[in-house]
């Protein structure tokens, strides 16, 4: 395998989307194979393939919940990625997320629009779903609550439109990846808070990407509902 960078890269691509990509054993094996792939492509001067491997490595880091590393790897992949690559829309999402986190919400918009167009073309349900949520997040940040609601419900409608394709792409070993469930409910909770809709709901699946933020939203809701003591306990976990 070490002498076959393309085989290493393809093996990880297949593995990450057919088995439990959060399994430590799968992640450890994928990490090693991607390192071999990147080394091999660089030695051979196969720059487009190197871009694919680096972006796939960024995906792995994302599911390891190492977001700084994911953004770094996506940045390294960017100069080498072809627009025809199936992973190019993922890189656009990473670029948009980086801009959003830097407070450049308007700068994130073009990458999201392009990602949405390309992701629909290749039937990437996960990417379309994610892009709609990012677009909604930007609108929420800008105070455009009606438009944010539109994008959040577009995300939900899109996965309901082709339930079989959604099932194939969202499921890992038969179970819905909790990241996506948490993300959409977290987004709707933020929107409800901004609209002063304070009815409390049970927190969704806990995952590190939204756990702290989700706890703070619930603390805000409790405080706004006159339950300040409970809000303090919620914010401290």
BELPEHU-V710371 format. One line per field, one symbol per residue. psi: psi as a letter, one per 20 degrees, with the letter a starting at -180 (. if undefined). burial: # if it has 24 or more other C-alpha atoms within 12 Angstrom, else .. Layout:
psi->???
burial->???
This chain:
psi->hhjmhgggghggggghjiaoiiphgghgghgghhgggggghghiknhghggggghhhhgghgiikmhghghghhghhgiipqhiqiighhhhghgggggghjjmhhhhghhgggggghhhhjlngggggggghgghhghghjjmhghggghghhgghghhgnhggggghhqoliqpphghggghhgghggggghjknjpqrpqappqhhjggghhhghggggghjjmhghhghghj.
burial->....#####.###.###.####...##.#############.....##################.....#########.##...################....#..#########.##...##################....#..##.######.##......#..###.....##################...#.#..##..#.###.##########...........#...
